[in-house]
Amino acid sequence: MTTTTTVVRSQFSVELAIEGITDRFQISMFQSNWGLNEIPQATCALAIGREASDGLTVANVHSYIDKFKVMTKATVHFTPYGDWDDGEPWPAGEQVIFEGRVTGTGFQKTSGGAQFVVNLIHWLSDLDFGSALTTRSHPTNPAQYTFPAIVSPLVSGGTNTGVPISGGIAQTSEAGALSDPTNIKKDLWGKTIKPLLCALALEENVEISADLAQCVGDDVEASEVVLAALKRIESSAAGDVDNTDCDLERSCYTEPLSLLLGNAGAPESVAEAIVDALMRDTIESFNNTTMWGKIIGSYAKSFAFAVVPQVTKCLVVPFTGGLRKTYCKKIAATDYVSISLSGKLSRPLRAIVINGSTGSDTGLGANAGNPREFGGGIVGCFAPEDLTEGMILFENAPRWLSGVPSGGHSSARSTGLASGAGTSSATTPAEDDSELVSNKEGKTQEELYRDVTSMYNGWAHTAFVARQLAGRTGSLHGKLRFDIAPGSSVVIDGSSERFIEGDQTARQLYATVVRVSFRLDAESHTAGTGFNFAYCRTKAENEDDKTSLEKHPLYETSFLGAPLIDAYQFKNGDCC
């Protein structure tokens, strides 16, 4: 058997630029790590000593070592030469492959040489240097003593439910973005959560006590650093940018976080439940965490979305593991030199059951007067018909989802209060029964309960797939590429044994990229990309409901993937 191998050669120039320093610094080794829902980091090893070409020219880093101040802005510039692949050259010109701040420096010396090391952190870290109420205060501050929050009431009372709120974010003037369920249905991130965070960053929400002012001063203004970072997170559709200091047009790779519509969802009631949950979020929870911690630790986890870091901007996308559709970028067998896969299941599953509760605007449970098969506390489940053995695992629904009303009638309407009559009772309504529904879609109690249950079942299905694929991880290392960002769903071609015809080990795999790593090393003359995967599955498993999902359980939209750098999309053209 004769095989043809194509050898592709590339050359790279990598330089470090530091704010306030005119000269750039040649990088002998660069590595960076990009994780889903993580702040990227990078390491630059700078050449020291004399130029090998003449033995006289001293590396310029020797003149600037004292200028590498912590938190100084820095960028890494990359210029490629030659071909990326057979017949496909690298795009001409320079690109920034990392942007952030200096976090520290070091020095390392081995038998092979010596290097001055500069550590960097991505610009997203600007969201992680202070509390969500003020960038001048650490989240562990004794807020009730030293940093009392200044809040002005938005409304007297509470949310649309009419239940008073005490200590919730609804009591702040910045909570206006949370009050409209229509915005939440259109885009939970771009029209609701991000405007709230931007409003908090713009305001002076903290009063410095006299004692502390003696130490740090009393100037607490709006944070330009936080606002700049928030602005670089995509949030609006083309033509819908509001030209504020905190908005950015969404790229074609991402879709808005629009709530699931149709018979499989309950958009109005779900939107109102999310409004209520957001309004009740305590001021202390903002004061005791950073802006980044609020996004990742609170909102992303509760509302099933993810943060995808890119070099110059950031994406907030609907995210679920095991999605059947994939990004346009395939990882071919010729694109990697090593691969490692692990597949294990800690416990066999028969079903996932969701604990929760459903309610109504009357205060009665959804099952009042009409018991259903599901017992108390069980609101949804996923149980494949072909599984007869395994554990039935119980999980809790998100707290906000438990607040979705599934009762179809409103006491305000049945008593006539909604129309101003106010003379009837709940048992003798003044209006026609068709007018007593509490939801704007006009759904009956049976229809509303069905829709809410469907959403719970979708959540159970998502949890089942996640459990089934929890031990399916892997990694590979291959050629240098910047066209696949963390969070991308990709196809990986198998690498077969050359002399075994029909090798069954060379199966195509489907997986989600959770981490991307780069390393360029001038000393070893190597450059490459490493990928870490989760939710690995075969083609057959990608078509099976037990191990894959057709859609997200909460949103109409899906995220398939995006590049780290738009200029380096390479094969398959534009993925938009």
C-alpha positions in Angstrom: 0.0 0.0 0.0 1.3 3.4 -1.0 0.2 6.5 0.8 1.0 10.1 0.0 1.8 12.5 2.8 1.8 16.3 2.3 4.2 18.3 4.4 3.2 21.8 5.1 5.7 24.4 6.5 4.9 27.5 8.3 6.8 30.2 10.0 5.6 32.6 12.7 6.7 35.8 14.3 5.2 36.4 17.8 5.7 39.6 19.7 4.6 41.1 23.1 3.4 44.7 23.3 3.2 46.4 26.7 1.2 49.6 27.2 3.5 52.5 27.7 6.5 50.8 26.0 7.2 51.7 22.4 9.4 48.7 21.6 7.9 45.2 21.2 9.5 42.1 22.7 10.3 38.9 20.7 8.6 35.8 22.2 10.5 32.6 22.2 7.7 30.5 23.7 4.0 31.3 24.0 1.2 29.3 25.4 -2.4 30.1 26.3 -5.5 28.3 27.7 -9.1 29.1 26.7 -11.9 27.4 28.7 -15.6 27.6 28.5 -16.9 29.8 31.3 -13.4 30.6 32.3 -11.1 33.6 32.0 -8.2 32.8 29.6 -4.6 33.0 30.7 -1.3 33.1 28.8 2.5 32.8 29.4 5.2 34.5 27.3 8.8 33.5 27.5 10.9 36.4 26.2 14.3 36.0 24.6 17.2 37.3 26.6 21.0 37.6 26.0 22.4 38.5 22.6 21.2 37.9 19.1 22.6 34.7 17.6 23.0 36.3 14.2 25.8 38.7 15.3 26.6 37.9 18.9 26.5 41.6 19.7 22.9 42.9 19.7 21.4 42.7 23.2 17.7 41.7 23.5 15.7 44.8 24.4 14.0 43.1 27.3 17.1 43.9 29.4 16.3 47.6 29.2 12.7 47.3 30.3 12.5 44.6 33.0 11.4 47.2 35.6 8.6 48.4 33.3 6.6 45.2 33.4 4.1 46.5 36.0 1.3 44.3 37.3 -2.1 45.0 35.7 -0.5 46.9 32.7 -2.3 46.2 29.5 -0.6 43.9 27.0 -1.2 42.3 23.6 0.4 39.3 21.8 0.9 39.9 18.1 1.1 37.0 15.6 2.4 37.1 12.1 2.3 33.8 10.0 4.2 33.0 6.9 3.7 30.0 4.6 0.7 27.6 4.3 -1.8 26.6 7.0 -2.8 23.6 4.9 -2.1 22.1 1.5 -3.0 24.8 -1.0 -4.3 27.2 1.7 -1.9 29.9 2.9 -2.2 31.8 6.2 -3.9 35.1 5.7 -1.3 37.8 5.3 -0.7 40.4 8.0 -0.7 40.6 11.8 -3.3 39.4 14.2 -3.7 39.8 18.0 -3.9 36.3 19.5 -4.2 37.4 23.1 -5.2 40.6 24.9 -5.2 41.3 28.6 -3.1 42.4 31.5 0.3 41.5 33.0 -0.2 39.5 36.2 3.4 39.0 37.1 6.9 38.1 35.8 9.4 35.4 36.5 12.8 34.0 35.4 13.7 30.5 34.6 17.1 29.0 33.7 17.8 25.5 32.5 20.8 23.7 30.9 19.3 24.8 27.5 19.1 28.5 28.3 17.4 31.2 30.2 14.1 33.0 29.7 12.3 36.0 31.2 8.6 35.0 31.7 5.6 37.3 31.6 2.2 36.0 32.8 -1.0 37.4 31.3 -4.7 37.3 32.0 -7.5 38.0 29.6 -9.3 41.3 29.6 -12.4 39.5 31.0 -10.6 39.6 34.3 -11.7 43.3 34.6 -15.1 41.9 35.6 -13.5 39.9 38.5 -11.7 42.6 40.5 -14.5 44.0 42.6 -18.0 43.4 43.8 -20.9 43.6 41.5 -22.0 46.8 43.3 -18.6 48.5 43.2 -15.2 47.7 41.6 -13.5 49.5 44.5 -14.6 46.9 47.1 -13.6 43.3 47.6 -16.7 40.9 47.8 -15.8 39.9 51.4 -16.2 43.4 52.7 -18.3 43.9 55.8 -21.0 45.6 53.7 -23.4 46.3 56.5 -20.7 48.3 58.4 -18.3 49.8 55.9 -20.0 49.7 52.6 -23.7 50.4 53.0 -25.4 50.2 49.6 -27.3 53.2 48.4 -30.6 52.1 46.9 -33.5 54.1 45.7 -36.9 52.3 45.3 -37.9 51.4 41.8 -41.4 50.6 42.8 -43.4 50.6 46.1 -44.2 46.9 46.5 -42.8 44.1 44.5 -43.0 42.3 41.2 -45.9 41.5 38.9 -47.0 38.9 41.3 -48.0 41.5 43.8 -45.9 39.9 46.6 -43.7 42.5 48.3 -40.0 42.2 48.0 -37.6 42.9 50.8 -33.9 43.3 50.1 -34.3 42.4 46.5 -32.6 44.0 43.5 -36.0 45.3 42.6 -35.5 48.0 45.2 -32.7 49.6 43.2 -33.2 52.1 40.5 -31.1 50.0 38.1 -33.6 47.2 38.0 -35.7 48.7 35.3 -34.3 46.2 32.7 -35.9 43.4 34.7 -39.5 44.6 34.7 -40.6 43.7 31.2 -41.3 40.0 30.5 -41.4 40.8 26.7 -37.7 41.7 26.8 -36.9 38.5 28.6 -38.7 36.4 26.0 -36.8 38.1 23.2 -33.3 38.0 24.7 -32.7 37.1 28.3 -29.1 38.3 28.1 -29.1 41.2 25.7 -32.3 42.9 26.8 -32.4 42.0 30.5 -29.3 40.7 32.4 -26.6 42.7 30.6 -28.5 46.0 30.9 -28.9 45.4 34.6 -25.2 44.8 35.0 -24.3 47.8 32.9 -26.6 50.0 35.0 -25.0 48.8 38.2 -21.5 49.6 36.8 -22.6 53.1 35.8 -24.0 54.1 39.2 -22.2 55.0 42.5 -23.8 52.3 44.6 -21.5 52.4 47.5 -21.0 55.0 50.3 -17.5 55.0 51.8 -17.6 55.3 55.5 -15.5 58.0 57.2 -13.2 55.5 58.8 -12.4 53.9 55.5 -12.1 57.2 53.7 -9.0 58.0 55.8 -7.3 55.0 54.2 -8.5 54.9 50.6 -10.2 58.2 50.0 -13.9 58.8 49.3 -14.0 58.9 45.5 -16.1 56.0 44.2 -17.2 56.8 40.6 -18.6 54.6 37.9 -16.2 52.0 36.7 -14.9 52.7 33.2 -12.9 49.4 33.3 -16.0 47.3 34.0 -18.1 49.1 31.4 -15.4 48.6 28.8 -15.3 44.8 29.5 -19.1 44.5 29.5 -19.3 46.4 26.2 -17.1 43.7 24.6 -19.7 41.0 25.4 -22.1 40.7 22.4 -25.6 41.7 23.2 -27.7 43.1 20.3 -28.8 42.1 16.8 -27.6 44.0 13.8 -29.4 47.3 13.6 -30.6 47.1 17.2 -27.6 48.5 19.0 -28.7 51.3 21.3 -25.4 53.2 20.9 -24.8 53.2 24.7 -21.5 52.7 26.4 -22.5 49.1 27.1 -23.8 47.5 23.9 -22.2 45.5 21.1 -23.7 44.1 17.9 -24.0 40.3 17.9 -22.0 38.3 15.4 -23.5 35.8 13.1 -22.2 32.9 15.2 -24.5 33.6 18.1 -28.3 33.9 18.6 -30.2 35.8 21.3 -31.3 33.9 24.4 -35.0 33.9 23.2 -37.3 31.7 25.2 -38.7 28.5 23.7 -42.1 29.2 22.0 -44.9 26.9 20.9 -46.6 24.0 22.5 -43.3 22.8 24.0 -43.0 25.9 26.1 -44.9 28.3 28.3 -43.3 31.6 27.3 -45.5 34.1 29.2 -45.5 32.2 32.5 -41.8 31.3 32.2 -40.9 34.9 31.5 -42.9 36.1 34.5 -41.2 33.5 36.7 -37.8 34.7 35.5 -38.8 38.3 36.2 -39.8 37.3 39.7 -36.6 35.4 40.4 -34.4 38.2 39.1 -36.3 40.8 41.1 -35.9 38.8 44.3 -32.2 38.4 43.9 -30.8 40.0 47.0 -28.6 43.0 47.1 -26.2 41.1 49.3 -25.7 38.5 46.6 -24.4 41.3 44.3 -22.3 42.9 47.0 -20.7 39.6 48.0 -19.6 38.4 44.5 -17.9 39.9 41.5 -19.5 40.9 38.3 -17.9 37.8 36.7 -19.0 35.6 39.5 -22.5 36.8 39.2 -22.6 36.0 35.4 -20.9 32.6 35.7 -21.9 31.4 39.2 -25.5 32.6 39.3 -27.0 33.5 35.9 -25.3 31.0 33.6 -25.9 28.1 35.9 -29.5 29.0 36.6 -30.5 29.8 33.0 -28.5 27.3 31.1 -26.2 29.6 29.1 -22.4 29.8 28.7 -19.7 32.4 28.2 -17.4 31.8 25.3 -14.2 33.9 25.4 -12.7 35.1 22.2 -9.6 37.2 21.7 -11.1 40.6 21.2 -14.7 40.0 22.3 -16.9 37.6 24.2 -20.1 35.6 23.5 -23.0 34.6 25.8 -24.8 31.7 24.2 -27.4 29.1 25.0 -25.5 26.0 26.0 -26.3 22.3 26.5 -24.1 19.3 26.1 -24.9 16.6 23.6 -26.5 18.8 20.9 -27.0 16.9 17.7 -26.2 19.7 15.3 -22.5 20.6 14.9 -20.3 23.5 13.9 -19.1 23.7 10.3 -15.5 23.0 11.3 -14.6 19.3 11.3 -11.4 18.0 12.9 -10.0 15.6 10.2 -7.8 12.6 11.0 -4.9 14.5 9.3 -5.4 17.5 11.6 -4.1 15.8 14.8 -1.1 13.7 15.8 -2.4 12.3 19.1 -5.8 11.6 20.6 -7.0 10.2 24.0 -10.6 9.2 24.8 -12.2 8.0 28.0 -15.6 6.5 28.3 -17.1 5.5 31.7 -20.5 5.6 33.4 -20.4 5.8 37.2 -23.9 4.4 37.5 -26.5 3.1 35.0 -29.5 5.3 34.7 -33.1 4.3 34.0 -34.7 7.7 34.4 -34.3 11.3 35.6 -37.1 12.7 37.7 -37.4 16.4 38.5 -38.5 17.5 41.9 -40.2 20.9 42.0 -43.6 22.5 42.3 -46.1 24.3 40.2 -48.5 26.9 41.3 -51.2 29.3 40.2 -52.2 32.9 40.5 -54.9 31.8 42.9 -52.5 30.3 45.4 -53.8 26.8 44.8 -51.5 24.1 43.4 -51.9 22.9 39.8 -53.4 19.6 40.9 -56.1 21.1 43.2 -59.3 19.3 42.5 -57.7 17.4 39.6 -55.0 15.0 40.8 -52.6 13.7 38.2 -50.5 10.7 37.9 -47.4 12.5 39.1 -47.3 12.6 42.8 -46.5 15.6 45.0 -43.2 17.2 44.2 -42.6 15.3 41.0 -43.1 17.7 38.0 -41.2 16.1 35.1 -39.2 13.1 34.0 -37.4 11.4 31.2 -37.4 7.6 31.0 -36.4 5.9 27.8 -38.7 3.1 26.9 -35.8 0.7 26.0 -34.2 1.0 29.5 -35.6 -1.4 32.1 -32.7 -1.4 34.6 -30.7 1.3 36.3 -31.1 4.0 38.9 -34.0 6.4 39.0 -32.3 9.7 39.8 -34.1 12.6 41.4 -32.9 16.1 40.7 -34.2 19.5 41.7 -35.4 22.0 39.1 -34.0 25.5 39.0 -35.6 27.7 41.7 -37.1 30.1 39.1 -38.7 27.2 37.2 -40.6 26.1 40.3 -42.2 29.5 40.2 -43.9 29.0 36.8 -47.7 29.1 37.4 -49.6 26.2 35.9 -53.1 27.1 37.2 -55.2 28.6 34.4 -57.5 30.9 36.4 -57.0 34.2 38.1 -58.8 35.2 41.3 -58.5 38.8 40.3 -60.6 38.1 37.2 -63.0 35.7 38.8 -64.0 38.2 41.5 -64.3 41.1 39.0 -61.4 43.0 40.5 -59.6 43.0 37.1 -62.5 44.7 35.4 -63.3 47.0 38.3 -66.7 45.3 39.1 -65.5 43.9 42.4 -68.9 42.3 43.2 -68.4 38.7 42.4 -66.7 35.8 44.1 -64.4 33.1 42.9 -67.3 30.6 43.0 -69.7 33.0 41.3 -67.7 34.8 38.7 -69.0 37.9 37.1 -67.3 37.3 33.8 -67.5 34.5 31.2 -65.3 31.6 32.0 -63.3 32.2 28.9 -62.2 35.6 30.4 -61.0 34.1 33.7 -57.7 32.8 32.4 -54.7 34.5 34.1 -52.3 34.2 31.1 -52.1 36.5 28.1 -52.1 33.6 25.6 -55.6 32.6 26.8 -54.6 29.0 27.6 -56.8 26.9 29.8 -55.6 25.3 33.0 -55.1 22.0 31.2 -53.1 23.6 28.4 -51.0 25.6 30.7 -50.2 22.6 32.9 -49.3 20.6 29.8 -46.9 23.2 28.6 -45.2 23.7 32.0 -44.9 19.9 32.3 -43.3 19.7 28.9 -40.7 22.2 29.9 -39.9 20.2 33.0 -39.6 17.1 30.9 -37.2 18.9 28.6 -35.1 19.8 31.6 -35.2 16.2 32.7 -34.1 15.0 29.3 -31.1 17.4 29.3 -30.1 16.2 32.8 -30.3 12.6 31.6 -28.1 13.2 28.6 -25.6 15.1 30.7 -25.4 12.2 33.2 -25.1 9.6 30.4 -22.2 11.4 28.8 -20.5 12.7 32.0 -17.6 10.3 31.8 -17.1 10.7 28.0 -14.1 13.0 27.8 -11.1 13.3 25.5 -8.2 15.3 24.3 -6.2 15.7 21.1 -3.2 17.6 19.9 -2.7 18.8 16.4 -1.9 21.6 14.0 -2.0 25.3 15.0 -5.5 26.7 14.4 -7.7 29.4 15.7 -11.0 28.6 14.1 -12.6 26.6 16.9 -13.5 28.3 20.2 -14.6 26.6 23.4 -18.3 25.6 23.4 -18.2 24.5 19.8 -19.9 21.2 18.9 -17.6 19.4 16.5 -17.2 16.2 14.5 -13.8 14.3 14.9 -12.8 11.9 12.2 -11.3 8.7 13.4 -7.8 7.6 12.5 -7.7 4.0 11.3 -5.0 1.4 11.3 -3.3 1.7 7.9 -3.2 -2.1 7.2 -6.6 -3.1 8.6 -9.4 -2.8 6.1 -12.7 -1.6 7.6 -11.1 -0.7 10.9 -14.0 -0.3 13.4 -11.9 1.7 15.8 -11.8 4.6 13.4 -15.3 5.8 14.2 -16.5 9.3 13.8 -17.0 11.1 17.1 -19.2 14.0 18.1 -18.1 16.1 21.0 -18.2 19.6 22.7 -15.0 21.5 22.9 -14.6 22.7 26.5 -11.0 24.0 26.4 -8.5 25.1 23.7 -4.8 25.4 24.3 -2.0 26.9 22.1 1.7 26.5 22.3 4.3 28.1 20.0 7.9 27.2 20.8 10.9 28.6 18.9 13.4 26.5 20.8 11.8 23.2 19.7 10.5 24.6 16.4 7.0 23.4 17.1 3.5 25.0 17.2 0.2 23.3 17.8 -3.3 23.3 19.3 -4.7 21.1 22.0 -8.5 20.4 22.4 -10.2 19.1 25.5 -13.7 17.5 24.8 -16.7 16.6 26.8 -20.0 14.7 25.9 -18.2 12.4 23.4 -20.4 10.1 21.5 -20.5 8.0 18.3 -22.6 8.9 15.2 -25.3 6.3 16.3 -25.4 7.8 19.8 -25.7 11.3 18.3 -29.1 10.1 16.8 -30.3 8.5 20.1 -32.4 10.4 22.6 -30.6 8.8 25.4 -27.3 10.4 24.5 -28.2 13.5 22.4 -30.5 16.5 22.3 -32.4 17.9 19.3 -32.7 21.4 21.0 -32.1 23.4 24.1 -34.8 22.9 26.8 -35.3 26.6 27.5 -34.4 28.6 24.3 -35.5 28.7 20.7 -31.9 29.2 19.7 -28.8 27.0 19.7 -25.1 27.7 19.6 -23.0 25.5 17.3 -19.6 27.1 17.4 -17.4 30.1 16.6 -13.8 30.9 15.9 -11.4 32.5 18.4 -10.2 34.8 15.6 -12.5 35.6 12.7 -9.6 36.1 10.3 -8.5 32.5 10.8 -11.6 30.5 9.7 -9.7 28.5 7.0 -11.5 25.7 5.3 -15.3 25.5 4.8 -15.4 29.3 4.4 -17.7 31.5 6.5 -19.7 29.5 9.0 -22.4 32.1 9.4 
